[in-house]
Structures are given as structure tokens and as C-alpha cells.
């Protein structure tokens, strides 16, 4: 059994700088995070004869990490910076490294032409009162792109929180067969469209 807690400081993070320097961001030592977890492994050779050898092993590990410090100038102020993600994006505090964010679904558009009806809509901010579609007087629907950082919400980590494995080895007269099964869980994935 292994247990660990690792606190890191002075990690590299993006900082917005004056564009007259020739670039808009610079990497600076201004971040902090922690990782904590446990790993448990159990292995056994449970059959040994002159011709046969059987061995098995199981492993389970759990890891949690969280951003604890970011230079105040590095906190995202628009959606594009958050969706860029590490290592090029900005890192919000109190969420895991490689966090996934999503727009808040607001239903389907209606009231326009057939081509404009049924378009997925998202809320423009955290109030959940404003959506990205505007029904115009001429019967058309105008869609706008959310820019408010509060239009998105944290969905989970893109990195598995736990993983487990089972290994089985069989040997017969010098011939070996090894099987390895691996499982991952506690994370989110998103298909880019």
C-alpha cells in the first residue's frame, strides 16, 4: 500500500502581458496544485508444480488533484480561455487539472423557419434567463455565441480518478501466457463536434 500527498508551488502558468511586447501571454511561475492518492497492489504465486506456474495480481489506485493557486492575472475572463485547457489555456482555482467544462443546455430553438427550428441552445450566463437565440420580427432566429465565463459549468476531470488492473500469468513447460485487464473510472470525456 502506498499513500501520497504532493503539494506543488511555483508551477508554470500563462500570464497575459502587454501586446506591445510582441506576444500576448508569457509563462511565469505562479501556479500551485496538490495531488493525493493511494495505490494498493496484491500479487500471489498460487500454483507451482514441475510443469505449471500460475500467478495473479490486482492493483487499484485513486488520485485526486486540484489547482490551489493561480496568479490573479491568469484567471480566465472569457469562455475561449477556459475551453483551451492546459497547457495552453488558463486554469481556474479549486478544480482539477484538465477539467472539462460545458455550456448549460437551454432546449431547442423554435419560432423561426424550418431550418432554424430544432437548433440546440445554451444559456448565455449563470442566471439561466438569457439564451443565445433571439426571435426576430421577420420570423427568423438569430444565434449568438456566449462569451460570459459564467455560461459554462464544470463537468468533471478528463483524467481518470481511479484505475484498476488484473493480471494473470500462466506458464506450462516454458510457454508463457499473460493477460492484463485494465479499468478506468471517475472521469469525463467529450466528443468534439
C-alpha positions as CSV (number, residue, x, y, z in Angstrom):
1,X,0.0,0.0,0.0
2,X,1.3,3.4,-1.0
3,X,-0.3,6.7,0.1
4,X,0.9,10.1,-1.1
5,X,0.2,13.8,-0.8
6,X,2.2,16.1,-3.0
7,X,1.8,19.9,-2.9
8,X,3.5,21.8,-5.7
9,X,4.1,25.5,-5.9
10,X,5.7,27.9,-8.5
11,X,4.2,25.9,-11.3
12,X,4.3,27.4,-14.8
13,X,1.1,29.2,-15.8
14,X,0.1,31.7,-18.5
15,X,0.1,35.4,-17.7
16,X,-1.5,38.0,-20.0
17,X,1.1,40.6,-21.0
18,X,1.0,43.9,-22.9
19,X,0.7,43.0,-26.6
20,X,3.4,45.7,-27.5
21,X,5.9,43.1,-26.1
22,X,5.3,41.1,-29.3
23,X,3.2,38.4,-27.7
24,X,0.0,38.3,-25.6
25,X,1.0,35.7,-23.0
26,X,4.1,34.6,-21.1
27,X,4.8,31.6,-19.0
28,X,5.5,32.6,-15.4
29,X,6.0,30.7,-12.1
30,X,2.6,31.4,-10.5
31,X,0.6,28.2,-10.1
32,X,0.1,25.7,-7.3
33,X,-1.7,22.4,-7.0
34,X,-1.9,19.3,-5.0
35,X,-2.1,15.6,-5.8
36,X,-3.2,13.0,-3.2
37,X,-4.0,9.4,-3.5
38,X,-3.4,5.7,-2.7
39,X,-2.2,2.7,-4.6
40,X,-2.9,-0.9,-3.4
41,X,-1.3,-3.9,-5.0
42,X,-1.7,-7.6,-4.2
43,X,0.3,-10.3,-6.1
44,X,0.4,-14.0,-5.5
45,X,2.0,-17.1,-7.0
46,X,-0.7,-19.6,-6.2
47,X,0.3,-22.7,-8.1
48,X,3.8,-24.1,-8.6
49,X,4.5,-27.6,-10.0
50,X,7.2,-29.0,-12.1
51,X,5.2,-28.1,-15.3
52,X,2.7,-25.4,-14.2
53,X,3.1,-22.0,-12.8
54,X,0.1,-19.6,-12.0
55,X,0.5,-16.1,-10.8
56,X,-2.1,-13.4,-10.3
57,X,-2.0,-9.7,-9.4
58,X,-4.5,-6.9,-8.7
59,X,-3.8,-3.2,-8.4
60,X,-6.1,-0.4,-7.5
61,X,-5.2,3.3,-7.4
62,X,-7.0,6.6,-6.6
63,X,-5.7,10.0,-7.4
64,X,-7.3,13.4,-6.8
65,X,-5.7,16.7,-7.8
66,X,-6.8,20.3,-7.6
67,X,-5.4,23.7,-8.7
68,X,-4.8,25.7,-5.5
69,X,-3.1,28.8,-6.7
70,X,-3.1,30.9,-9.9
71,X,-1.7,34.3,-10.4
72,X,-4.8,36.7,-10.3
73,X,-3.9,37.9,-13.8
74,X,-4.2,34.3,-15.1
75,X,-7.8,33.7,-14.1
76,X,-10.0,33.2,-17.2
77,X,-12.3,36.0,-18.1
78,X,-13.9,34.6,-21.2
79,X,-15.0,31.2,-22.4
80,X,-12.3,30.7,-25.0
81,X,-9.6,30.8,-22.4
82,X,-11.2,28.2,-20.3
83,X,-12.0,25.8,-23.2
84,X,-8.4,26.0,-24.4
85,X,-7.4,23.9,-21.3
86,X,-4.0,23.0,-20.1
87,X,-1.2,23.6,-21.0
88,X,-2.2,26.5,-23.2
89,X,-5.3,27.7,-21.5
90,X,-6.0,29.4,-18.2
91,X,-6.5,27.3,-15.0
92,X,-9.4,28.2,-12.7
93,X,-8.8,27.6,-8.9
94,X,-10.4,24.7,-7.0
95,X,-10.9,22.4,-10.0
96,X,-8.7,19.5,-11.2
97,X,-6.0,20.0,-13.8
98,X,-7.6,19.0,-17.2
99,X,-11.1,19.9,-16.1
100,X,-13.9,19.7,-18.6
101,X,-16.5,22.5,-19.0
102,X,-19.7,22.5,-20.9
103,X,-22.4,25.0,-21.9
104,X,-25.6,24.8,-20.0
105,X,-28.3,23.4,-22.3
106,X,-31.4,25.6,-22.7
107,X,-33.5,23.4,-25.1
108,X,-34.2,23.7,-28.8
109,X,-34.9,26.8,-30.9
110,X,-38.4,27.4,-32.1
111,X,-40.4,30.2,-33.7
112,X,-38.3,30.5,-36.9
113,X,-38.2,28.8,-40.2
114,X,-38.0,25.0,-40.5
115,X,-34.2,25.4,-41.0
116,X,-34.0,27.5,-37.8
117,X,-36.1,25.3,-35.5
118,X,-34.6,22.5,-33.5
119,X,-31.1,24.1,-33.0
120,X,-29.6,23.3,-29.6
121,X,-29.5,26.4,-27.4
122,X,-27.3,27.3,-24.4
123,X,-27.7,29.8,-21.6
124,X,-25.6,33.0,-22.0
125,X,-24.8,33.4,-18.3
126,X,-25.3,31.8,-14.9
127,X,-28.7,33.4,-14.4
128,X,-30.3,30.9,-16.8
129,X,-32.6,33.6,-18.0
130,X,-31.0,34.5,-21.3
131,X,-30.4,32.1,-24.2
132,X,-28.4,32.5,-27.3
133,X,-31.4,32.8,-29.7
134,X,-33.3,35.9,-30.5
135,X,-36.7,35.6,-32.4
136,X,-36.7,38.4,-34.9
137,X,-39.9,40.2,-36.1
138,X,-39.5,38.8,-39.6
139,X,-39.7,35.2,-38.2
140,X,-36.0,34.4,-38.2
141,X,-33.9,33.3,-35.3
142,X,-30.5,35.0,-34.6
143,X,-28.0,32.9,-32.7
144,X,-25.1,34.5,-30.7
145,X,-22.0,33.0,-29.2
146,X,-21.8,33.1,-25.4
147,X,-18.7,34.9,-24.1
148,X,-19.5,35.2,-20.3
149,X,-17.4,32.8,-18.3
150,X,-20.5,32.0,-16.2
151,X,-22.2,30.5,-19.2
152,X,-20.2,27.3,-18.7
153,X,-20.1,24.9,-15.8
154,X,-17.6,22.4,-14.5
155,X,-18.4,18.8,-15.6
156,X,-15.5,16.8,-14.2
157,X,-11.9,15.7,-14.8
158,X,-10.6,14.5,-18.1
159,X,-8.1,12.4,-16.2
160,X,-9.3,9.1,-14.6
161,X,-9.7,9.5,-10.8
162,X,-9.3,5.7,-10.2
163,X,-7.9,2.8,-12.2
164,X,-7.6,-0.9,-11.5
165,X,-6.0,-3.8,-13.2
166,X,-6.0,-7.6,-13.0
167,X,-3.0,-9.6,-14.3
168,X,-3.0,-13.4,-14.8
169,X,0.1,-15.3,-15.8
170,X,0.2,-19.0,-16.7
171,X,3.3,-21.0,-17.6
172,X,3.4,-24.5,-18.9
173,X,6.7,-26.2,-19.7
174,X,8.4,-23.0,-20.6
175,X,5.5,-21.5,-22.6
176,X,4.0,-18.3,-21.0
177,X,0.6,-16.7,-21.4
178,X,0.0,-13.4,-19.7
179,X,-3.4,-11.5,-19.6
180,X,-3.8,-7.9,-18.4
181,X,-7.2,-6.3,-17.9
182,X,-7.3,-2.5,-17.1
183,X,-10.2,-0.4,-15.9
184,X,-10.5,3.4,-15.6
185,X,-13.2,5.5,-13.9
186,X,-14.3,8.7,-12.4
187,X,-13.6,10.9,-15.4
188,X,-15.5,12.6,-18.2
189,X,-14.9,12.6,-21.9
190,X,-16.4,14.8,-24.6
191,X,-16.6,14.2,-28.3
192,X,-15.6,17.3,-30.3
193,X,-18.1,18.2,-32.9
